[in-house]
Amino acid sequence: MFDEKSWKAQASPLLKLEDDIWQLRLPLPYALDHVNVYLIQGDSGWSIVDTGLNISKARALWESAFAELKIGPNDVEKIVVTHVHPDHFGMAGWLQERFSSAGELVPVIVSAEDHGMFIKIWDGLKSSDSQAMENMTRFLILNGIPAEYAKAVTQGTMSTGVKTFPHPTFTPIKPNGTIKMGNRTWDVIHAPGHADGQIIFYDPADRLFLSGDQILMKITPNIGYWGDTEPGVLQRYLDSLAQLRTYNVRIGYPGHKWLVGDWQQRIDEMFAHHDERLDTTYEAVKSNAGITADGVSQAVFRLGELNYHQSRFAIAETLAHLDLLEGQGKIGREEVDGVWRFSTVGDSAI
């Protein structure tokens, strides 16, 4: 069993987890400096789960892994993407091109909901005047971010999106039923919150979870409220955690950090984290009637110490907690001079 110390001590980024499953740790150019992807061997070929961001260091590590595992040009059966965040789908197109032959594309599987999100946001980056990016800037300004900083945050998002080309041809699936990866039959489980179309995978025969970004060690996944997010995103995540807690899990293989050993304990810790964050968020609003989401983030996340990439996620996570408190009737919001302002119920934001 790998804890934090033993996981970090691995000299090779390619780690054998089971007789038929390998984890490959790929670099990311962020504070969260890696993403875990998985290779599953089967009689019909290999399945790849998640792909990393399309940067040169990651491509080199993929090639090294293919050589070590003796994966040839016709040996990949399918590529599965848990969700369409760039660090998880960014090399799907490159991998699809690498392993497709004679006009027959290796399928890149994603949930139908996340496929729609891909088309709405990331596919639009082919155009320099991406509407999704303009919407993000307006959304950040609406939440109290100064216009120039909002533009810089949006530009950072665009620069990340460029690292997802070439884009794959996706095969959308419903977020339920089963899927064959390797010689294992996995339950497909819809796991919303971090990405509302995220799918994760459970092997009931071996009590094993490929948990994507839903259950992570040490850190909690970003639960973000964006301009096109349906209200209640944090509640959807908490409901998903409650469902996942009922599973009998031997071990979880996550999208970041090390392996999840005590599944129920880790979920309980994540519940406690969000309870504490909701309390902190409520107190920030209570002590500052008319505060913006930016102001709450300054109090909760020390936003001034974060870079552009981190700031975007901090604002979205703050909004997810504000949205839940609003849904519970504890706070309200109103738009004042083009900016959302939050107050506890009964207080005036003006």
SULVEN-V262107 format. One record per run of one state. SS is the DSSP state (H for helix, E for strand, C for the rest). FROM is the first residue (numbers start at 1). TO is the last residue. Records with the same first field share a line. If there is no record, write none. Layout:
SS = FROM-TO + FROM-TO
//
This chain:
C = 1-3 + 9-13 + 19-20 + 28-33 + 43-44 + 50-55 + 70-75 + 81-85 + 90-91 + 100-100 + 102-103 + 105-106 + 127-130 + 143-146 + 163-169 + 174-177 + 182-183 + 191-198 + 204-207 + 213-232 + 245-250 + 255-259 + 261-262 + 287-290 + 292-292 + 302-302 + 306-307 + 328-330 + 337-338 + 345-350
H = 4-8 + 56-69 + 86-89 + 92-99 + 112-126 + 131-142 + 147-162 + 233-244 + 263-286 + 293-301 + 303-305 + 308-327
E = 14-18 + 21-27 + 34-42 + 45-49 + 76-80 + 101-101 + 104-104 + 107-111 + 170-173 + 178-181 + 184-190 + 199-203 + 208-212 + 251-254 + 260-260 + 291-291 + 331-336 + 339-344
//
